[in-house]
């Protein structure tokens, strides 16, 4: 019997749910410093991208591309950063981050840099709503 | 007339050439702290992964997967890190890094962390040879 999908508790605590694409749950990081999405394939037991069969692996990267386009639409940026690290949270997840020159961590990576800043009241929810619409999840 | 592919001078200086996969030039980072490959699609003018047409985008991620398997074979690791950042070097490139618990930057990202350490004499070339063989480039 295959284990049911469950979201890692740290990922759950750090994010708001945007919605589900065919493979991945899309999450917005609760960090106003960057427009930052995290994609988590909804299958149990995944750690590396290579744990996915070929077709789903392709789908994951495709969904990361969609996430990048949606981010660009809500937060014009200079560069997208895509990363699958998982050194701390082992559940397979892909980060897609809209970076702007001069942002908090620029030009370094966002992971592990400083402390998340809360969104102003209602702003994260507004962003989630806009992303949901752009991703066809509303 | 399309511009010819040329490798960014910073990437060229920081790496040794492993060889060419169908889409990407594969490079070994001159940094003995990690087994670290960089893939650069051999087309001019690319910045974002989304600048590639769908098929080549899929191929890039596929080649990143091959790079990860080859790295695992030459340097057993606890986690692969995959990243497309490009905040400093804008030419599209994908990092694939074999991470081990307790390595120099663990559990943080390798990008921008400390200073590269040179390989001992001949060791980088040996690793390049092993990777070339594993990737079917020899």
Interface residues (C-beta under 8 A of the other chain):
Chain A: X47 X48 X49 X50 X57 X58 X61 X62 X65 X68 X69 X79 X80 X81 X82 X83 X84 X85 X86 X87 X88 X90 X99 X106 X107 X108 X109 X111 X112
Chain B: X47 X48 X49 X50 X57 X58 X61 X62 X65 X68 X69 X79 X80 X81 X82 X83 X84 X85 X86 X87 X88 X90 X99 X106 X107 X108 X109 X111 X112
